[in-house]
Amino acid sequence: MSIRSLPRRLVVSAAGAAVALLVGGVLTPAAGHDPDPLLGGGLYDQNQVLTYRWGGGPPTAMRTAMNEGVADANASRKSRAPTFAYNAKGDSTVYYGTDVPCGVNGLACMRRWVPDSFGVWFRENGHRFDWGTLRWCELSGSPDGCYEVENVMLDELGHVLVLGHHENFANESDYEDAVVQALSRTKPKSGWNAHAFGRCDVATLQQQYDIPNSTSPYSTCLEVPTTLALSASKTTVAAGSMVTFTATLRTDGSGRLSNNLVTSRNVVLQHRLSGTWYDVATMAAGSSAGTYAVSVNVWASRDYRALFRKPPAEGLLASSSAAVSITVSGTCTGSACPQSTPADR
Amino acid sequence: MSAHAVSVRVTVLAVLLVTLAACGPVPPPTPATEPTPPPASGPGAPTPIPDAQPPDAILSGLIEGNVVGDLGTYSWDGFVSDAPWLTGPAGGSTTPVRHLAVSFRPTPGDVTWHVEWVRLAGGRPGNTVTSTVPAFGPVRFDAPAATGDWSVGLFARFGAGRDAAWFWRVEVAP
């Protein structure tokens, strides 16, 4: 059995006792489910195209697998991170062969040269390490214990983009949240053939390079605060008048994820009755990015606010706007008043 | 840096040196060399020689003395090498729950670390694995309580863009 196909960690039963047994230092809570750490060394430009050429003469099957890894990176970056494209005169090199700078034990390695280029090196199939023989799945009939080139290429390209090795939970239950791992897995262990960046890879790419546009989902590996602002077309009206409310939803994160307009989400208008907020209507997309609008007939003086609830499949946090008070004159009485309206329950 | 901080660092360095001296001879560090990079060709071809590498990690507390770990996966100043779990160099043994420690040469600064133990069967990793939670500061931990052949991996971070893993093979005997 290959070393890499083994379950590397088992949950330590009675974790506290085990930790006390094994550790003699000051303990800190285990990190996990965080975005990948950064490699440092700066960033390439947003959406920059990094071109690469072959070095060392990789065989056709290797080139195909490497190119598939490139396609995976381009398709799953979910951010404005650079893309990769083959060009016979490319600035960067993707190398396969015996002459690699990967150290004694490296299967593959990578070097960043921001802002223009990078290098990726793959050790030759069949290389004999102290720990065993290297088998690339695409070149060796895909036996158990092999490493998949496409997956490792995606891992290396994640490094190129600035991603450091993901920190897993002690039981590695979150292993598949990232492709960029300190220890890649071999066939057939779960994750050995992942062909898309994991959510915590994407999270760091979004933090560093921003999301593609205002409708793009934020990685669930993030917890990005949001802000909502609400305005009303009129704040003093006669009973039964129509008021248009407009909300603007923005991110309130750090760096690239600050002050981004957020479009195509579910924002509702609420009003307050006896100290409790109730939904009045779902606000439709407004006239510009990040805005939401709804018009309602108002029959009584009320406080209104916009509310954005945390989406279940996205890394945005909930927010609500400040209250906007609408003062209604000539309060409706008698049979002319609606028995029930969305705005005056 | 304050005078107090300098004093603390000098004290720590002195303690470290005394500790190392007391632990017997330390194998020479692995030469900081890399395989010859692929020949550059064409304009703009990168030079792939790493500028720097992780330090040596030296396991102390073993009955036989100190052992330099096998360097596995690491990220260092923009260069990344991805390696598998390594069984580690043979030759170290200890008693159960004996105190072990790892020092670095050269000292790279503050470190956050955790270790994992994998039981070996026939020289190959088996299925029993234990892991500590991350800790900050000096790398000190205990050998497993169970006897047998083990592989221990140290996973350490030294700040932005610098992390590395080292491995040792350790026999735990009564």
Contacts between the chains, C-beta under 8 A, distances in Angstrom:
chain1	res1	chain2	res2	distance
A	1	B	124	6.9
A	2	B	84	8.0
A	3	B	84	5.3
A	3	B	85	4.8
A	3	B	86	7.8
A	3	B	87	7.4
A	3	B	124	7.2
A	3	B	125	5.3
A	4	B	84	4.8
A	4	B	85	6.6
A	6	B	85	7.6
A	6	B	118	7.4
A	6	B	125	5.4
A	6	B	126	7.7
A	6	B	127	6.6
A	6	B	129	7.9
A	7	B	127	6.3
A	7	B	129	6.8
A	8	B	85	6.5
A	8	B	116	7.0
A	8	B	118	7.3
A	8	B	129	6.1
A	9	B	116	6.2
A	9	B	129	4.9
A	9	B	130	7.9
A	9	B	131	4.8
A	10	B	127	7.3
A	10	B	128	7.1
A	10	B	129	4.9
A	10	B	130	7.4
A	12	B	130	5.2
A	12	B	131	6.3
A	18	B	130	6.1
A	19	B	132	6.1
A	19	B	133	5.8
A	21	B	97	7.1
A	21	B	142	6.4
A	21	B	145	6.6
A	22	B	115	7.2
A	22	B	117	7.5
A	22	B	130	6.2
A	22	B	132	4.8
A	22	B	141	5.7
A	22	B	142	5.8
A	22	B	144	7.5
A	23	B	115	8.0
A	23	B	132	4.4
A	23	B	133	7.1
A	23	B	135	6.1
A	23	B	141	5.5
A	23	B	142	7.6
A	24	B	99	6.5
A	24	B	140	4.1
A	24	B	141	5.5
A	24	B	142	6.1
A	25	B	135	3.8
A	25	B	136	7.5
A	25	B	137	5.8
A	25	B	138	6.4
A	25	B	139	7.3
A	25	B	140	5.4
A	25	B	141	7.3
A	26	B	135	5.9
A	26	B	136	6.1
A	26	B	137	5.8
A	27	B	133	5.5
A	27	B	134	7.8
A	27	B	135	5.5
A	28	B	112	7.6
A	28	B	133	7.0
A	28	B	134	5.5
A	28	B	135	6.4
A	28	B	136	5.9
A	29	B	133	7.0
A	29	B	134	8.0
A	30	B	133	4.6
A	30	B	134	6.1
A	31	B	134	6.3
A	37	B	157	7.7
A	37	B	160	7.5
A	37	B	163	7.8
A	38	B	160	6.0
A	38	B	161	6.7
A	39	B	75	5.8
A	39	B	78	6.5
A	39	B	80	7.0
A	39	B	160	8.0
A	39	B	161	4.8
A	40	B	77	7.4
A	40	B	78	6.9
A	40	B	160	4.6
A	40	B	161	3.1
A	41	B	77	7.3
A	41	B	78	4.1
A	41	B	161	6.5
A	53	B	42	7.4
A	55	B	38	5.1
A	55	B	41	7.6
A	56	B	38	5.7
A	89	B	42	6.8
A	91	B	44	4.8
A	92	B	46	7.0
A	93	B	38	7.2
A	93	B	45	6.4
A	93	B	46	6.3
A	93	B	48	8.0
A	95	B	38	4.9
A	97	B	38	6.9
A	99	B	35	6.5
A	99	B	36	5.9
A	99	B	37	7.0
A	99	B	38	5.0
A	99	B	39	7.9
A	100	B	35	6.1
A	100	B	37	7.8
A	100	B	38	7.1
A	101	B	34	4.8
A	101	B	35	5.8
A	101	B	36	7.9
A	101	B	37	4.7
A	101	B	48	4.7
A	101	B	49	6.3
A	101	B	50	6.4
A	101	B	79	7.9
A	102	B	35	7.4
A	102	B	81	4.7
A	102	B	82	7.8
A	102	B	83	7.8
A	103	B	34	6.4
A	103	B	35	7.8
A	103	B	53	7.7
A	103	B	71	6.5
A	103	B	74	7.6
A	103	B	81	4.7
A	103	B	83	7.3
A	104	B	70	7.7
A	104	B	71	7.2
A	105	B	70	6.5
A	105	B	71	6.7
A	105	B	72	5.6
A	105	B	81	7.6
A	105	B	83	4.0
A	105	B	84	7.6
A	105	B	86	5.9
A	106	B	73	7.8
A	106	B	81	3.6
A	106	B	82	6.1
A	106	B	83	4.9
A	107	B	82	5.7
A	107	B	83	6.1
A	107	B	84	6.8
A	108	B	81	7.9
A	108	B	82	5.3
A	109	B	79	7.0
A	109	B	80	6.0
A	109	B	81	4.2
A	109	B	82	6.6
A	110	B	79	7.2
A	110	B	80	4.7
A	111	B	46	6.5
A	111	B	48	5.4
A	111	B	50	7.2
A	111	B	78	6.4
A	111	B	79	5.1
A	111	B	80	7.8
A	112	B	78	4.8
A	113	B	46	5.4
A	113	B	78	8.0
A	116	B	44	7.1
A	117	B	44	6.4
A	117	B	46	5.5
A	118	B	46	7.3
A	119	B	46	4.7
A	119	B	48	4.9
A	121	B	38	7.1
A	121	B	48	6.9
A	130	B	70	7.5
A	130	B	86	7.2
A	130	B	87	7.4
A	131	B	84	6.2
A	131	B	85	7.7
A	131	B	86	5.5
A	131	B	87	5.9
A	152	B	82	7.1
A	155	B	82	6.6
A	156	B	80	7.6
A	156	B	82	7.3
A	159	B	75	7.5
A	159	B	80	4.6
A	164	B	75	5.6
A	164	B	161	6.8
A	164	B	163	6.7
A	165	B	73	6.9
A	165	B	75	6.5
A	165	B	163	6.2
A	167	B	134	7.8
A	170	B	114	8.0
A	170	B	131	4.6
A	170	B	132	8.0
A	170	B	133	6.4
A	171	B	131	7.9
A	182	B	73	4.7
A	182	B	82	7.8
A	182	B	155	6.7
A	182	B	163	7.5
A	182	B	165	6.1
A	183	B	72	8.0
A	183	B	73	6.5
A	183	B	84	6.3
A	183	B	85	5.9
A	183	B	165	7.8
A	184	B	82	6.3
A	184	B	84	7.5
A	186	B	84	8.0
